[in-house]
Amino acid sequence: MQIFESINMGLVVLDHDLTVQAWNSWMSHFSGITEKKIVGANLLEFFPNLAESKYKRLIMSVFSFGNFAYFSQKLHRYLFTMKNPHPSADIIPYMQQSCTAGPIRNEQGKIVSIYITVQDVTENVTSEIKLREKITQLEQALARVKQLEGVIPICMYCKQIRTDKQSWQQIEAYISSHSEALFSHGICPDCYDKQLWLKST
């Protein structure tokens, strides 16, 4: 009983009629529904979405066949509707869950009830969303980048570049149109001395 109450996940026990037999403190805390209020009541009164065939069929299969049923976040998002308690609530309003249902047998081996575990995987989902956004931003940035590659035909005297249209373009204009580079102009020491010599003659 101590483990049932202290474990860091939700634990629910149901009978064949989906009447709640046990509801641990984790479920009380995150659902806002106290153990006193829900134990002895039908689970569907509080979570009517579980009446949908995709949920009920899996739950009832545990009673019928004694198998385990898995409710993955990627397929179902969540089993129990609970508000997202994390800072990511503005992105994901409801807690994302990974749930498992399994049989509980009596001494004779007969299935008398089932348990459902509920794990909060919201932060993992949030990280995946942010990672996908970063990848998209990177792909968009890469798509905008124009790269210079191959052999560039340049005049050995004036340094203009021959374009694909067989016209000649200044090197600054050519590089700017084929990349994200921008130019600022200055003068190197050799050219500076040359300009002073020309002006003095």
PAZA-360451 format. One record per atom (N, C-alpha, C): residue number from 1; residue in three letters; atom name; z, y, x. Coordinates in steps of 0.1 Angstrom, whole numbers, plus 5000, padded with zeros to 4 digits. Atoms other than C-alpha are relative to their C-alpha. Layout:
% PAZA-360451
[NUM,ALA,CA,[Z,Y,X]]
...
This chain:
% PAZA-360451
[1,MET,N,[5000,4988,5008]]
[1,MET,CA,[5000,5000,5000]]
[1,MET,C,[5000,5013,5009]]
[2,GLN,N,[4999,4989,4991]]
[2,GLN,CA,[5008,5023,5029]]
[2,GLN,C,[4986,5004,5006]]
[3,ILE,N,[5013,4998,4995]]
[3,ILE,CA,[4973,5018,5044]]
[3,ILE,C,[4991,5005,4989]]
[4,PHE,N,[5008,4995,5011]]
[4,PHE,CA,[4957,5023,5010]]
[4,PHE,C,[5001,5015,4998]]
[5,GLU,N,[4997,4985,5003]]
[5,GLU,CA,[4973,5058,5007]]
[5,GLU,C,[4996,5008,5013]]
[6,SER,N,[5002,4992,4988]]
[6,SER,CA,[4969,5069,5044]]
[6,SER,C,[4986,4999,5006]]
[7,ILE,N,[5013,5002,4994]]
[7,ILE,CA,[4934,5057,5052]]
[7,ILE,C,[4991,5012,4997]]
[8,ASN,N,[5008,4987,5001]]
[8,ASN,CA,[4909,5086,5058]]
[8,ASN,C,[4987,4997,4993]]
[9,MET,N,[5011,5002,5008]]
[9,MET,CA,[4885,5075,5031]]
[9,MET,C,[5004,4998,4986]]
[10,GLY,N,[4996,5003,5014]]
[10,GLY,CA,[4884,5071,4993]]
[10,GLY,C,[5000,4985,4998]]
[11,LEU,N,[4999,5014,5005]]
[11,LEU,CA,[4895,5038,4978]]
[11,LEU,C,[5003,4999,4985]]
[12,VAL,N,[4999,5001,5014]]
[12,VAL,CA,[4890,5029,4942]]
[12,VAL,C,[5000,4985,4996]]
[13,VAL,N,[5000,5014,5005]]
[13,VAL,CA,[4898,4996,4924]]
[13,VAL,C,[4997,5000,4985]]
[14,LEU,N,[5005,5000,5014]]
[14,LEU,CA,[4880,4988,4891]]
[14,LEU,C,[5001,4985,4994]]
[15,ASP,N,[5001,5013,5006]]
[15,ASP,CA,[4882,4959,4866]]
[15,ASP,C,[4986,4998,4994]]
[16,HIS,N,[5013,5003,5006]]
[16,HIS,CA,[4853,4943,4847]]
[16,HIS,C,[4995,5011,4991]]
[17,ASP,N,[5004,4990,5009]]
[17,ASP,CA,[4853,4971,4822]]
[17,ASP,C,[4999,5014,5006]]
[18,LEU,N,[5001,4987,4992]]
[18,LEU,CA,[4852,4998,4849]]
[18,LEU,C,[5013,5009,4997]]
[19,THR,N,[4988,4993,5001]]
[19,THR,CA,[4888,5007,4841]]
[19,THR,C,[5006,5002,5014]]
[20,VAL,N,[4994,4997,4987]]
[20,VAL,CA,[4905,5023,4871]]
[20,VAL,C,[5013,4994,5002]]
[21,GLN,N,[4987,5007,4998]]
[21,GLN,CA,[4933,5001,4885]]
[21,GLN,C,[5007,5007,5012]]
[22,ALA,N,[4994,4993,4989]]
[22,ALA,CA,[4939,5021,4917]]
[22,ALA,C,[4991,5011,5005]]
[23,TRP,N,[5007,4988,4997]]
[23,TRP,CA,[4930,5055,4930]]
[23,TRP,C,[5008,5006,5011]]
[24,ASN,N,[4991,4996,4990]]
[24,ASN,CA,[4942,5065,4964]]
[24,ASN,C,[5001,5016,5002]]
[25,SER,N,[4998,4985,4998]]
[25,SER,CA,[4954,5100,4976]]
[25,SER,C,[4988,5007,5005]]
[26,TRP,N,[5013,4994,4995]]
[26,TRP,CA,[4921,5107,4994]]
[26,TRP,C,[4992,5004,4988]]
[27,MET,N,[5008,4998,5012]]
[27,MET,CA,[4903,5104,4960]]
[27,MET,C,[5006,5011,4992]]
[28,SER,N,[4993,4989,5008]]
[28,SER,CA,[4929,5126,4943]]
[28,SER,C,[4998,5014,5007]]
[29,HIS,N,[5001,4987,4993]]
[29,HIS,CA,[4927,5153,4970]]
[29,HIS,C,[4986,5006,4998]]
[30,PHE,N,[5013,4995,5000]]
[30,PHE,CA,[4889,5156,4971]]
[30,PHE,C,[4993,5001,4986]]
[31,SER,N,[5006,5000,5014]]
[31,SER,CA,[4881,5149,4934]]
[31,SER,C,[5007,5010,4991]]
[32,GLY,N,[4992,4992,5009]]
[32,GLY,CA,[4909,5170,4920]]
[32,GLY,C,[5005,4993,4988]]
[33,ILE,N,[4995,5008,5011]]
[33,ILE,CA,[4917,5141,4897]]
[33,ILE,C,[5012,4992,5005]]
[34,THR,N,[4988,5007,4995]]
[34,THR,CA,[4952,5128,4901]]
[34,THR,C,[5000,4985,4996]]
[35,GLU,N,[4999,5014,5003]]
[35,GLU,CA,[4961,5091,4902]]
[35,GLU,C,[5006,4998,4986]]
[36,LYS,N,[4994,5001,5013]]
[36,LYS,CA,[4983,5095,4871]]
[36,LYS,C,[4990,5002,4989]]
[37,LYS,N,[5010,4997,5011]]
[37,LYS,CA,[4954,5109,4851]]
[37,LYS,C,[4989,4990,4999]]
[38,ILE,N,[5012,5009,5001]]
[38,ILE,CA,[4927,5084,4860]]
[38,ILE,C,[5003,4985,4999]]
[39,VAL,N,[4996,5014,5000]]
[39,VAL,CA,[4945,5051,4865]]
[39,VAL,C,[5002,4996,4985]]
[40,GLY,N,[4999,5005,5014]]
[40,GLY,CA,[4941,5031,4832]]
[40,GLY,C,[4989,5006,4991]]
[41,ALA,N,[5011,4994,5008]]
[41,ALA,CA,[4911,5052,4821]]
[41,ALA,C,[4987,4994,5005]]
[42,ASN,N,[5013,5004,4996]]
[42,ASN,CA,[4875,5043,4822]]
[42,ASN,C,[4994,5010,5010]]
[43,LEU,N,[5005,4991,4990]]
[43,LEU,CA,[4858,5056,4853]]
[43,LEU,C,[4988,5009,4995]]
[44,LEU,N,[5012,4993,5005]]
[44,LEU,CA,[4827,5067,4833]]
[44,LEU,C,[5004,5013,4993]]
[45,GLU,N,[4995,4988,5007]]
[45,GLU,CA,[4848,5092,4814]]
[45,GLU,C,[5001,5012,5010]]
[46,PHE,N,[4998,4989,4990]]
[46,PHE,CA,[4853,5112,4846]]
[46,PHE,C,[4987,5002,5009]]
[47,PHE,N,[5012,5000,4992]]
[47,PHE,CA,[4820,5103,4864]]
[47,PHE,C,[4989,4994,4991]]
[48,PRO,N,[5011,5006,5009]]
[48,PRO,CA,[4793,5098,4836]]
[48,PRO,C,[4987,4997,5007]]
[49,ASN,N,[5012,5004,4993]]
[49,ASN,CA,[4766,5097,4862]]
[49,ASN,C,[4999,4986,5005]]
[50,LEU,N,[5000,5014,4996]]
[50,LEU,CA,[4777,5062,4872]]
[50,LEU,C,[4996,4991,4989]]
[51,ALA,N,[5005,5008,5011]]
[51,ALA,CA,[4765,5050,4838]]
[51,ALA,C,[4985,4998,5002]]
[52,GLU,N,[5015,5002,4997]]
[52,GLU,CA,[4729,5054,4852]]
[52,GLU,C,[4998,4986,5005]]
[53,SER,N,[5003,5014,4997]]
[53,SER,CA,[4713,5020,4856]]
[53,SER,C,[5000,4997,5015]]
[54,LYS,N,[5001,5002,4985]]
[54,LYS,CA,[4707,5025,4894]]
[54,LYS,C,[5014,4998,5006]]
[55,TYR,N,[4986,5002,4995]]
[55,TYR,CA,[4745,5027,4899]]
[55,TYR,C,[5007,4988,4993]]
[56,LYS,N,[4992,5011,5007]]
[56,LYS,CA,[4759,5004,4872]]
[56,LYS,C,[4995,4986,5003]]
[57,ARG,N,[5006,5013,4996]]
[57,ARG,CA,[4735,4976,4881]]
[57,ARG,C,[5006,4995,5013]]
[58,LEU,N,[4995,5004,4987]]
[58,LEU,CA,[4747,4975,4917]]
[58,LEU,C,[5015,4997,4999]]
[59,ILE,N,[4985,5002,5001]]
[59,ILE,CA,[4784,4978,4907]]
[59,ILE,C,[5002,4986,4993]]
[60,MET,N,[4998,5012,5008]]
[60,MET,CA,[4781,4950,4881]]
[60,MET,C,[4995,4987,5007]]
[61,SER,N,[5005,5012,4992]]
[61,SER,CA,[4762,4927,4906]]
[61,SER,C,[5012,4995,5008]]
[62,VAL,N,[4989,5005,4992]]
[62,VAL,CA,[4794,4926,4926]]
[62,VAL,C,[5009,4991,4992]]
[63,PHE,N,[4992,5009,5009]]
[63,PHE,CA,[4813,4911,4896]]
[63,PHE,C,[4992,4987,4998]]
[64,SER,N,[5008,5012,5003]]
[64,SER,CA,[4784,4887,4889]]
[64,SER,C,[4998,4991,5011]]
[65,PHE,N,[5004,5009,4989]]
[65,PHE,CA,[4775,4874,4923]]
[65,PHE,C,[5010,5001,5012]]
[66,GLY,N,[4991,5000,4989]]
[66,GLY,CA,[4804,4884,4946]]
[66,GLY,C,[4994,5006,5013]]
[67,ASN,N,[5006,4994,4988]]
[67,ASN,CA,[4781,4903,4969]]
[67,ASN,C,[5006,5014,5003]]
[68,PHE,N,[4996,4986,4997]]
[68,PHE,CA,[4786,4937,4985]]
[68,PHE,C,[4988,5009,4996]]
[69,ALA,N,[5010,4990,5004]]
[69,ALA,CA,[4768,4967,4972]]
[69,ALA,C,[5002,5013,5009]]
[70,TYR,N,[5000,4988,4992]]
[70,TYR,CA,[4759,4997,4994]]
[70,TYR,C,[4993,5011,4994]]
[71,PHE,N,[5006,4988,5005]]
[71,PHE,CA,[4752,5032,4983]]
[71,PHE,C,[4999,5010,5011]]
[72,SER,N,[5002,4992,4988]]
[72,SER,CA,[4737,5050,5012]]
[72,SER,C,[4998,5015,4996]]
[73,GLN,N,[5002,4986,5003]]
[73,GLN,CA,[4736,5088,5014]]
[73,GLN,C,[4986,5004,4999]]
[74,LYS,N,[5014,4997,5000]]
[74,LYS,CA,[4699,5089,5021]]
[74,LYS,C,[4993,4996,4987]]
[75,LEU,N,[5006,5004,5012]]
[75,LEU,CA,[4691,5071,4989]]
[75,LEU,C,[5007,5006,4988]]
[76,HIS,N,[4992,4995,5012]]
[76,HIS,CA,[4719,5083,4965]]
[76,HIS,C,[5007,5013,5002]]
[77,ARG,N,[4993,4987,4997]]
[77,ARG,CA,[4733,5114,4982]]
[77,ARG,C,[5016,4998,4998]]
[78,TYR,N,[4986,5002,5002]]
[78,TYR,CA,[4767,5107,4966]]
[78,TYR,C,[5002,4991,4988]]
[79,LEU,N,[4997,5009,5012]]
[79,LEU,CA,[4784,5083,4941]]
[79,LEU,C,[5009,5008,4991]]
[80,PHE,N,[4990,4992,5008]]
[80,PHE,CA,[4813,5105,4930]]
[80,PHE,C,[4997,5015,5002]]
[81,THR,N,[5003,4986,4999]]
[81,THR,CA,[4806,5141,4922]]
[81,THR,C,[5012,5008,5004]]
[82,MET,N,[4989,4993,4995]]
[82,MET,CA,[4829,5161,4944]]
[82,MET,C,[4995,5013,5007]]
[83,LYS,N,[5005,4988,4993]]
[83,LYS,CA,[4826,5197,4958]]
[83,LYS,C,[5001,4998,5015]]
[84,ASN,N,[5001,5000,4986]]
[84,ASN,CA,[4817,5200,4994]]
[84,ASN,C,[5012,5008,5006]]
[85,PRO,N,[4989,4992,4995]]
[85,PRO,CA,[4850,5209,5012]]
[85,PRO,C,[4998,5006,5014]]
[86,HIS,N,[5003,4995,4987]]
[86,HIS,CA,[4833,5219,5044]]
[86,HIS,C,[4993,5014,5000]]
[87,PRO,N,[5006,4987,4999]]
[87,PRO,CA,[4819,5253,5056]]
[87,PRO,C,[4985,5000,4996]]
[88,SER,N,[5014,5002,5003]]
[88,SER,CA,[4784,5239,5048]]
[88,SER,C,[4998,5000,4985]]
[89,ALA,N,[5001,5001,5015]]
[89,ALA,CA,[4791,5242,5010]]
[89,ALA,C,[4989,5009,4995]]
[90,ASP,N,[5011,4991,5004]]
[90,ASP,CA,[4765,5271,5008]]
[90,ASP,C,[4987,4993,5002]]
[91,ILE,N,[5012,5007,4998]]
[91,ILE,CA,[4739,5247,5020]]
[91,ILE,C,[4999,4987,4992]]
[92,ILE,N,[4999,5013,5007]]
[92,ILE,CA,[4751,5214,5004]]
[92,ILE,C,[5012,5002,4990]]
[93,PRO,N,[4989,4997,5009]]
[93,PRO,CA,[4772,5221,4972]]
[93,PRO,C,[5009,4988,4998]]
[94,TYR,N,[4992,5011,5003]]
[94,TYR,CA,[4784,5185,4968]]
[94,TYR,C,[5002,4991,5013]]
[95,MET,N,[4997,5009,4989]]
[95,MET,CA,[4801,5161,4993]]
[95,MET,C,[4990,4989,5000]]
[96,GLN,N,[5009,5011,4998]]
[96,GLN,CA,[4776,5136,5007]]
[96,GLN,C,[5008,4988,5004]]
[97,GLN,N,[4992,5012,4998]]
[97,GLN,CA,[4789,5101,5007]]
[97,GLN,C,[4992,4987,5003]]
[98,SER,N,[5005,5014,4998]]
[98,SER,CA,[4783,5066,5020]]
[98,SER,C,[5011,4991,4994]]
[99,CYS,N,[4991,5008,5008]]
[99,CYS,CA,[4799,5041,4997]]
[99,CYS,C,[4997,4985,5000]]
[100,THR,N,[5001,5015,5000]]
[100,THR,CA,[4805,5003,4996]]
[100,THR,C,[5009,4994,4989]]
[101,ALA,N,[4992,5007,5011]]
[101,ALA,CA,[4816,4981,4967]]
[101,ALA,C,[5001,4985,5004]]
[102,GLY,N,[4998,5014,4997]]
[102,GLY,CA,[4830,4946,4973]]
[102,GLY,C,[5010,4993,4990]]
[103,PRO,N,[4992,5007,5009]]
[103,PRO,CA,[4848,4919,4953]]
[103,PRO,C,[5014,4998,5004]]
[104,ILE,N,[4986,5004,4997]]
[104,ILE,CA,[4885,4912,4950]]
[104,ILE,C,[5003,4988,4992]]
[105,ARG,N,[4998,5013,5006]]
[105,ARG,CA,[4894,4876,4942]]
[105,ARG,C,[5015,4997,4998]]
[106,ASN,N,[4986,5005,5001]]
[106,ASN,CA,[4926,4860,4929]]
[106,ASN,C,[5001,4987,5008]]
[107,GLU,N,[4997,5012,4992]]
[107,GLU,CA,[4942,4829,4943]]
[107,GLU,C,[4990,4988,4997]]
[108,GLN,N,[5009,5010,5004]]
[108,GLN,CA,[4917,4807,4925]]
[108,GLN,C,[4986,5003,5004]]
[109,GLY,N,[5013,4996,4995]]
[109,GLY,CA,[4888,4825,4940]]
[109,GLY,C,[4991,5007,4990]]
[110,LYS,N,[5007,4993,5010]]
[110,LYS,CA,[4878,4842,4908]]
[110,LYS,C,[5000,5015,5002]]
[111,ILE,N,[5001,4986,4998]]
[111,ILE,CA,[4866,4878,4910]]
[111,ILE,C,[5007,5007,4988]]
[112,VAL,N,[4992,4993,5011]]
[112,VAL,CA,[4891,4899,4890]]
[112,VAL,C,[4998,5015,5000]]
[113,SER,N,[5003,4985,4999]]
[113,SER,CA,[4882,4934,4902]]
[113,SER,C,[4991,5002,5012]]
[114,ILE,N,[5007,4996,4989]]
[114,ILE,CA,[4862,4953,4927]]
[114,ILE,C,[5006,5012,5007]]
[115,TYR,N,[4996,4987,4993]]
[115,TYR,CA,[4869,4980,4953]]
[115,TYR,C,[4988,5008,5004]]
[116,ILE,N,[5011,4992,4996]]
[116,ILE,CA,[4848,5009,4962]]
[116,ILE,C,[5006,5009,5011]]
[117,THR,N,[4996,4991,4990]]
[117,THR,CA,[4851,5028,4995]]
[117,THR,C,[4991,5012,5000]]
[118,VAL,N,[5007,4987,5000]]
[118,VAL,CA,[4840,5064,4999]]
[118,VAL,C,[5002,5007,5013]]
[119,GLN,N,[4999,4993,4987]]
[119,GLN,CA,[4832,5080,5032]]
[119,GLN,C,[4993,5013,4999]]
[120,ASP,N,[5006,4986,5000]]
[120,ASP,CA,[4825,5117,5036]]
[120,ASP,C,[4991,5001,5012]]
[121,VAL,N,[5010,4998,4989]]
[121,VAL,CA,[4793,5121,5057]]
[121,VAL,C,[4993,5013,4999]]
[122,THR,N,[5006,4987,5002]]
[122,THR,CA,[4786,5157,5047]]
[122,THR,C,[4996,5007,5013]]
[123,GLU,N,[5002,4993,4988]]
[123,GLU,CA,[4789,5171,5082]]
[123,GLU,C,[4988,4993,5008]]
[124,ASN,N,[5011,5006,4993]]
[124,ASN,CA,[4765,5145,5096]]
[124,ASN,C,[4986,5004,4994]]
[125,VAL,N,[5012,4996,5007]]
[125,VAL,CA,[4739,5154,5069]]
[125,VAL,C,[4997,5015,5004]]
[126,THR,N,[5001,4986,4997]]
[126,THR,CA,[4745,5191,5077]]
[126,THR,C,[4993,5001,5014]]
[127,SER,N,[5005,4999,4987]]
[127,SER,CA,[4738,5185,5114]]
[127,SER,C,[4985,4996,5000]]
[128,GLU,N,[5014,5005,5001]]
[128,GLU,CA,[4706,5166,5105]]
[128,GLU,C,[4991,5011,4995]]
[129,ILE,N,[5008,4989,5006]]
[129,ILE,CA,[4694,5195,5084]]
[129,ILE,C,[4998,5011,5010]]
[130,LYS,N,[5001,4989,4990]]
[130,LYS,CA,[4701,5221,5111]]
[130,LYS,C,[4991,4995,5011]]
[131,LEU,N,[5008,5004,4989]]
[131,LEU,CA,[4684,5199,5137]]
[131,LEU,C,[4985,5000,4995]]
[132,ARG,N,[5014,5000,5006]]
[132,ARG,CA,[4653,5195,5114]]
[132,ARG,C,[4995,5015,5000]]
[133,GLU,N,[5003,4986,5001]]
[133,GLU,CA,[4653,5233,5110]]
[133,GLU,C,[4996,5005,5014]]
[134,LYS,N,[5003,4996,4986]]
[134,LYS,CA,[4654,5238,5148]]
[134,LYS,C,[4987,4994,5005]]
[135,ILE,N,[5012,5007,4996]]
[135,ILE,CA,[4626,5213,5153]]
[135,ILE,C,[4988,5008,4994]]
[136,THR,N,[5011,4992,5007]]
[136,THR,CA,[4605,5232,5127]]
[136,THR,C,[4997,5013,5007]]
[137,GLN,N,[5001,4987,4993]]
[137,GLN,CA,[4612,5265,5144]]
[137,GLN,C,[4993,4999,5013]]
[138,LEU,N,[5006,5002,4987]]
[138,LEU,CA,[4602,5251,5178]]
[138,LEU,C,[4985,4996,4998]]
[139,GLU,N,[5014,5003,5002]]
[139,GLU,CA,[4570,5236,5164]]
[139,GLU,C,[4992,5012,4996]]
[140,GLN,N,[5007,4988,5004]]
[140,GLN,CA,[4561,5269,5148]]
[140,GLN,C,[4998,5009,5012]]
[141,ALA,N,[5001,4992,4988]]
[141,ALA,CA,[4568,5287,5181]]
[141,ALA,C,[4990,4995,5009]]
[142,LEU,N,[5010,5006,4992]]
[142,LEU,CA,[4547,5263,5200]]
[142,LEU,C,[4986,5002,4995]]
[143,ALA,N,[5013,4998,5006]]
[143,ALA,CA,[4519,5267,5175]]
[143,ALA,C,[4995,5014,5003]]
[144,ARG,N,[5004,4986,4998]]
[144,ARG,CA,[4519,5304,5182]]
[144,ARG,C,[4996,5003,5014]]
[145,VAL,N,[5003,4998,4986]]
[145,VAL,CA,[4517,5300,5219]]
[145,VAL,C,[4986,4996,5004]]
[146,LYS,N,[5014,5003,4995]]
[146,LYS,CA,[4482,5302,5234]]
[146,LYS,C,[5001,4998,5015]]
[147,GLN,N,[4999,5004,4986]]
[147,GLN,CA,[4478,5285,5267]]
[147,GLN,C,[4987,5002,5008]]
[148,LEU,N,[5012,4999,4991]]
[148,LEU,CA,[4454,5293,5296]]
[148,LEU,C,[4999,4987,5007]]
[149,GLU,N,[5002,5013,4993]]
[149,GLU,CA,[4439,5261,5310]]
[149,GLU,C,[4985,4999,5004]]
[150,GLY,N,[5014,5003,4996]]
[150,GLY,CA,[4408,5248,5327]]
[150,GLY,C,[4996,5011,5011]]
[151,VAL,N,[5006,4991,4990]]
[151,VAL,CA,[4385,5268,5351]]
[151,VAL,C,[4997,5013,4993]]
[152,ILE,N,[5003,4987,5005]]
[152,ILE,CA,[4384,5305,5345]]
[152,ILE,C,[4990,5007,5009]]
[153,PRO,N,[5010,4994,4991]]
[153,PRO,CA,[4352,5322,5357]]
[153,PRO,C,[5003,5015,5001]]
[154,ILE,N,[4996,4986,4997]]
[154,ILE,CA,[4361,5355,5374]]
[154,ILE,C,[4991,5006,5010]]
[155,CYS,N,[5009,4993,4991]]
[155,CYS,CA,[4340,5381,5392]]
[155,CYS,C,[5008,5002,5013]]
[156,MET,N,[4993,4999,4988]]
[156,MET,CA,[4349,5380,5429]]
[156,MET,C,[5001,5014,5005]]
[157,TYR,N,[4998,4986,4996]]
[157,TYR,CA,[4345,5418,5432]]
[157,TYR,C,[5009,5008,4991]]
[158,CYS,N,[4992,4992,5009]]
[158,CYS,CA,[4357,5435,5401]]
[158,CYS,C,[5011,4993,4992]]
[159,LYS,N,[4990,5008,5006]]
[159,LYS,CA,[4379,5406,5389]]
[159,LYS,C,[4999,5000,4984]]
[160,GLN,N,[5002,5002,5014]]
[160,GLN,CA,[4365,5407,5353]]
[160,GLN,C,[4998,4985,4997]]
[161,ILE,N,[5001,5014,5003]]
[161,ILE,CA,[4365,5374,5335]]
[161,ILE,C,[4989,4998,4989]]
[162,ARG,N,[5010,5003,5010]]
[162,ARG,CA,[4335,5359,5317]]
[162,ARG,C,[5005,4992,4988]]
[163,THR,N,[4995,5007,5012]]
[163,THR,CA,[4343,5349,5281]]
[163,THR,C,[4991,4990,4995]]
[164,ASP,N,[5009,5010,5006]]
[164,ASP,CA,[4329,5321,5260]]
[164,ASP,C,[4988,5006,4994]]
[165,LYS,N,[5012,4994,5006]]
[165,LYS,CA,[4305,5346,5245]]
[165,LYS,C,[4992,5007,5011]]
[166,GLN,N,[5008,4996,4989]]
[166,GLN,CA,[4291,5353,5279]]
[166,GLN,C,[5001,5015,5003]]
[167,SER,N,[4997,4986,4997]]
[167,SER,CA,[4305,5389,5280]]
[167,SER,C,[5011,5000,5010]]
[168,TRP,N,[4990,4999,4989]]
[168,TRP,CA,[4328,5402,5307]]
[168,TRP,C,[5012,5009,4995]]
[169,GLN,N,[4988,4993,5006]]
[169,GLN,CA,[4364,5413,5299]]
[169,GLN,C,[5010,5002,5012]]
[170,GLN,N,[4990,4998,4990]]
[170,GLN,CA,[4391,5429,5320]]
[170,GLN,C,[5010,4989,5000]]
[171,ILE,N,[4991,5011,4999]]
[171,ILE,CA,[4416,5404,5333]]
[171,ILE,C,[5012,5002,4991]]
[172,GLU,N,[4988,4997,5009]]
[172,GLU,CA,[4445,5421,5314]]
[172,GLU,C,[4997,4997,4986]]
[173,ALA,N,[5003,5002,5014]]
[173,ALA,CA,[4427,5420,5281]]
[173,ALA,C,[4997,4985,4998]]
[174,TYR,N,[5003,5014,5001]]
[174,TYR,CA,[4416,5384,5287]]
[174,TYR,C,[5013,4992,4999]]
[175,ILE,N,[4987,5007,5000]]
[175,ILE,CA,[4451,5371,5295]]
[175,ILE,C,[5008,5003,4988]]
[176,SER,N,[4992,4997,5012]]
[176,SER,CA,[4467,5390,5266]]
[176,SER,C,[4994,4993,4988]]
[177,SER,N,[5006,5006,5012]]
[177,SER,CA,[4442,5375,5241]]
[177,SER,C,[5001,4985,5000]]
[178,HIS,N,[4999,5014,4999]]
[178,HIS,CA,[4448,5340,5254]]
[178,HIS,C,[5014,4995,5003]]
[179,SER,N,[4986,5004,4998]]
[179,SER,CA,[4486,5340,5258]]
[179,SER,C,[5009,5010,4993]]
[180,GLU,N,[4991,4990,5006]]
[180,GLU,CA,[4517,5358,5247]]
[180,GLU,C,[5005,5010,5011]]
[181,ALA,N,[4996,4991,4989]]
[181,ALA,CA,[4519,5377,5280]]
[181,ALA,C,[4996,5015,4997]]
[182,LEU,N,[5003,4986,5001]]
[182,LEU,CA,[4520,5415,5280]]
[182,LEU,C,[5000,5006,5014]]
[183,PHE,N,[5001,4994,4987]]
[183,PHE,CA,[4512,5438,5309]]
[183,PHE,C,[5006,5014,5001]]
[184,SER,N,[4996,4987,4997]]
[184,SER,CA,[4529,5468,5324]]
[184,SER,C,[4994,5003,5014]]
[185,HIS,N,[5007,4997,4988]]
[185,HIS,CA,[4511,5487,5352]]
[185,HIS,C,[5009,5007,5010]]
[186,GLY,N,[4994,4993,4989]]
[186,GLY,CA,[4524,5498,5386]]
[186,GLY,C,[4990,5000,5011]]
[187,ILE,N,[5009,5000,4988]]
[187,ILE,CA,[4510,5501,5421]]
[187,ILE,C,[5007,4993,5011]]
[188,CYS,N,[4994,5007,4989]]
[188,CYS,CA,[4516,5478,5450]]
[188,CYS,C,[5000,5009,5013]]
[189,PRO,N,[4999,4991,4988]]
[189,PRO,CA,[4524,5493,5485]]
[189,PRO,C,[4986,5001,5007]]
[190,ASP,N,[5013,5000,4993]]
[190,ASP,CA,[4489,5484,5500]]
[190,ASP,C,[4991,5010,4992]]
[191,CYS,N,[5009,4991,5008]]
[191,CYS,CA,[4471,5502,5471]]
[191,CYS,C,[5005,5014,5000]]
[192,TYR,N,[4994,4987,4999]]
[192,TYR,CA,[4495,5531,5473]]
[192,TYR,C,[4995,5007,5013]]
[193,ASP,N,[5004,4994,4987]]
[193,ASP,CA,[4487,5536,5510]]
[193,ASP,C,[4985,5003,5000]]
[194,LYS,N,[5014,4998,5000]]
[194,LYS,CA,[4450,5532,5503]]
[194,LYS,C,[4996,5012,4992]]
[195,GLN,N,[5002,4989,5009]]
[195,GLN,CA,[4451,5558,5475]]
[195,GLN,C,[5003,5013,5008]]
[196,LEU,N,[4996,4988,4993]]
[196,LEU,CA,[4469,5583,5498]]
[196,LEU,C,[4989,5003,5011]]
[197,TRP,N,[5011,4998,4990]]
[197,TRP,CA,[4442,5577,5525]]
[197,TRP,C,[4988,5006,4994]]
[198,LEU,N,[5012,4995,5006]]
[198,LEU,CA,[4414,5583,5501]]
[198,LEU,C,[5001,5015,4996]]
[199,LYS,N,[4998,4986,5004]]
[199,LYS,CA,[4429,5615,5489]]
[199,LYS,C,[5001,5010,5012]]
[200,SER,N,[4999,4991,4988]]
[200,SER,CA,[4434,5628,5524]]
[200,SER,C,[4987,5002,5007]]
[201,THR,N,[5013,4998,4993]]
[201,THR,CA,[4398,5623,5534]]
[201,THR,C,[4990,5008,4992]]
